């Protein structure tokens, strides 16, 4: 569970993202207070995220989607009408670079969805770790259900998986069981850009987070 409050170090999440979160939470019949209590954050943080006034961390976002039993993609699903129209033109097969739904998370991490529509079974993401950015604090690792596959496109990425730590450069790839405590962060003075695929996570009641 999340043990500390997130900080909005990046621009707040887009309104459509918060709207999607609120819609799913209400569909599940869960109050703001109940969701907050389950994942270990304050109700005010959930309200701020839903109103586009605060950013979740990577760990808090995964905790939210696990509790609501949805994929990360689901929260990207509501978009402005013009964006939806452009995606309809592709027949759900192609997603143009300019049309990627995205969200800036706390701690300097930006996620962009790579699927034309939400996929309940796979999180397929283009992730940028800004300079100094990280998925979670260095003294607290995160874990969740599923298995993840990453390919470093540019920059250098630090990775801790269990008791092992690695440095990955452009072209390097990594595969990890997401239930193993882990952390990813930028190494050096340029952002690390990584394509991530997470499978077997959505709706898994065994999901667990230590943040």
N, C-alpha and C positions, 0 to 999 in steps of 0.2 A: 504494500500500500504506500501511498505518498505520505512522507513524513514531514515535508516542508512545503511552504506555499510557493507557487510559481511566481516568477517575476516577468513582467512584460518588457523584456529587453529588446524586443523587435516590434515592428508595427503590429497593432492588434489584429486578431483574426478577422477575415472578411465577414460581413453581416450574414451572408448566405450560409457560412459554415456554422455560425451560432444558431441560426434558424433551423438548420438540419438537426443539430444536436437537441434543441428544445423539442422539435417535432418527434424525434425518436424517443426521447425520454418520456414525453407525454403519452405516446403510443404504448409504452411499456407500463404505464400507470405508476411511474416513479416520480416522487417529488424531488425538488432541488436538494432539500435537506437530506433525503434518503440516499440519493446518489453521492452527495458529498461525504456522508458518513461512511458509506461502503468503500470508497476509494481513499479516505483519509485526508480530505482537504476541507476547507471551509465552504459553507453554502454561498458565501459572497463571491468566492472564486468561480464557482460554477455559473452563478448569475452573470458575472462579468464576462466570462467566455461566451455565454449564450447571447449577450448583448454586444459582442464585438469590442469589448473594452479591455480584455486581457488575453494573454497567450497561455495555453497549456504547455507544459514541457512534453518531451517525447514520452516519458514514462507515464505522466498523468493522462495523456491522450490515449495511450494503449490501455490504461486502467479503465478509462471511460468506455471505450468501445468493447472491452471484454465484459464489463458489467452489463452493458446494454445488449450484448451478444450480437454485434454487427461487425462488419469489416470497416477498416479505416476509410475505404472508398465511399462508404455510405454517406459520410459526413461531407464529402465533396460533391454530392449528387445534385444539390439545389444550386442552380446557377442563373445568372441573368438570362432573359429570354433570347437575346441576340446570340449568346454563347451556345445555348441549347439548339438554336436553329442551325448554327454552323455545324454542330455535331450531327444533327439529323441528316445533313447533306452528305455525310460520309457513310451513312447507313450503319453506323456503329462499328465500323471496321478501322478507320483511320482517325487519329487525333493529331491535329496540327500543333506545332510547337507553341504558337501564339494563343492557342485555346486551352492549354493545360490548366485545370483547376489547381490552385495552390494555396498554401497556408504557411505563414511564418510562425514558428514555435518559439517558446522561450529558450534561452541559452544559445541563440544564434544558429538555429537550424531551420531550413526551409524545405518543405515537402511539395512536390508537384506530382499529381496523379498522371500515370502514363496510359491508363485504359480509357477508351472513349466514353464508357459508361461505368457505373459502379459494378464491381465484381465481388460477390459475396464470399468467394473462395480464396482469392489471392489479393494481396496488397502489392501492386507494381508501382514503384515510386522512383522519381528522380530527386535525390536528396543533396542539398548543398549545406555543408558545415562551414559556416563563416569562420574567419580567423578568430581563434579562441573559442569556437563553438564546440559543443559536446552534447551527447544524448542524455547525459545525467551527470551529477557531480562526481568527482574522482573518488570520493570515499563511500559512495553508495551506488552499487550496481543494479541494473534492472533485469527483469526476466519476465517472460510471458510464454504462452503456449505457441507451438508452431516451429517452423524451421526457416531460416533466412539465408539468402544468397546475395552476396554483394560483389559488384565489379567497380573498381576505382577508375573513373574516367580522367580525372586530373587532380593535382595536389597530392598531399600525403595524409593518410588516415591512420590514426592509432586505434588499436582494437585490443580490448581485454576480454578474453573468454575464459571464465573460471579463474584459474591461477596463472594462465598464460597470457602474455602480451605480445603484440606484433606491430610492425610498421608496414603499411602497404602503400605502394606507389602506383602510378598510372599503369593500367593493364593487369594489376594484381587482382585476384578475386579471393573471396572468403565464404565459407559455408559453416554455419553454426546451428546447433540446437538452441532454440530461443529460450528453453527452460533453464539453460545454464546461465548464471549471472554474467552480464556482459555490459560493456560500455564502448562507445565510439567517439572519437574526438579528432579535431584538426591538429596536425603537426606542421609547424612552420608558419610562414607569413603569407600564405595564399590559401584560399578556400579549398576544401576537399570536396570533390563532386563524385557521388556514388550512385549507381543504379541498384536499388534494392528490390528483391522479391521475397515476400513472406507468405508461406503457404501453411495451411493446417492450423490457423489461429482463430479465425472468425467463429464465434459461437461456442468455443470450447470451454466448458465449465471448469476445466482443470487449470485455467489461466491463473497465474499468480504474479504479483508484483511486489518488489521490495524497493521502494524509493523513498 
